[in-house]
Amino acid sequence: MTPNPILRPSQVVPEIVHTTLYEMAQLRCTPRWSEADAESKVRQLVSDELEPRGLTLLRRDLADGRLRFLVKARENGAVCDLIESAR
């Protein structure tokens, strides 16, 4: 992951965010995780990893069934990262 030069160091998206969101997107269709479990994990990830860095998370359900997550800077609304599930 190459850091975005527009972001302050505190706004760099941690690798755990990528890993967790990608895993959640892949497992959401399996009996291993319920939708409630996935949402709980995302809320925890946002509060522990993103909010302290001044970042927010937007989730988009795409028409083809994939998920897209946008990590944005709260300060200026800039998109810092995009994580998309494979189909």
N, C-alpha and C positions, 0 to 999 in steps of 0.2 A: 504494500500500500504506500503510495507516494503522498506525503502530506500536502494539503492544499495551501499554497502560499498566502491566501487571503485570511486564513484562520490564525488566531493566536494559538500558541502551544497548548493552552488549556482546552482548546476546542477540537483537538485531534481526536478522531473517533477510535476508541480502543478496539483491539482485535476481538476481544470477547463479545462485543456487540455484533460484529460480522458473523462470528461462529454461532452464537445463540440464535440470531434471527434466521440464518440460513437453515440451521437444524430444525427450528420450529416450523418453518415453511415446508420442509420436507416431511416432517412427521405429523403434520396436522391432519392428514388423511388416513392415518393409521390408528389402531386402537391404543397405541402406546401413550398418546397425549389426547386429552379431551380439549375442546375449545376453551373451557374455563381454565385448565392448567396452563395452556399456551398464553392466554391473556394475563394470567397472574405472573408468569415468567417475564413477559414483556413489560408489565408495570414495574416489576422489581428492577429490571435492566435499565429502564428509563430513570428511575429514582436513584439507583446506585451509580450508574455510569454516565448517563447523558446530562441530567439536570445539573450536577455539580460542575460540568464543563460548559454550561450555558447552551446546551443543545436540546432539541425536541425531536420527536419521532412521529412521522405520519405514515399510516398504513393505507395502501391502495389495493383493493381487490380487482385484478384485471379480468377482462371479459373471458380470457381463455383459461381461467382458473388459477393462474399464478398470483403470487403476492409481490408487491413492490413496497419497500420501505425507504422513505426519504428521511435522512438525518439533516436537520436544518439548524442554523445558528439562530438563537432567540433574538439576539441583538439586531441583526439586519435581515433576517429571513433567507440568507444565502443557503443554498443546498450544499451541504458538506460532503455527503456521501449518498450513494444509492445502492441498495441491496435488493436483489431480485431472485425469487425462487426459480429453479429450473422446472420445467414441466414434466 
